[in-house]
């Protein structure tokens, strides 16, 4: 029993480790803001905590704190919902069709690259290149599908690269700012912000029990969106509330590298960066076409199509003042589609592998 307790204790992040991680994230966020970077709190926290993790210093964010951050981002996303949203949402089915094409192209090209040039199995390749489904891919890998170490390295580097590089690229292209449709111009009172947050946590807890992906983020969007659309509340949550959500989200991304062996990172960094560049390029091409057809901002569509995590991309949309409801909806749609498609693809690969094996015998 004592050995079991020791193993559990090692798995739980210590208070000191969490405090240090958050402190590093805050320092990185402040420095990024002083430096005038776009999406400063998210980029700064992600880079700072990632750097500390690469130096093999222990970093960690407990699950309950991660859920608080995602709930905060969800509440902020929902504040962009108003009665004009339905008119804008008419274009979304067409842009989602474009997203399906982009997602299929990313999977096909990414799998081809990893299997042809980096000697990865098809199961590993499809889970490593599935855009925006890191947690689900890792869950499948943990069940014995593919090379778990390769999947976590490629997926983690993808998430880190997209989160930190995409805002900077948009800034260089002078596309870093949206049209202001992503957020309400006024702030909610502290009382209203707290009430909205508490309701989100309660609903998020229920959705999480049903094992819904990004449960607390979805809960925030639904609760906040309904209350804003109905006119019960009007305004965005307090700025410090959103800043905290950005910092913790960046710390979650950066702390993923704490337990990844440096040898695995060195072995797979080239493959990871190739996948990131190619998948981002495919997403950019799809965004150009979609933006031209539907007369939407290119930067907004690129963030919606980018192969990043839903929480990080939703936070990025808020920070860059894009239509956050548009971006979040597309990423959530992609996650749900991947949950359906990935098991089918893996079963297909296994069925093809059996005849090949039998023929060799």
Beta strands, then each sheet from edge to edge (+ up, - down):
end
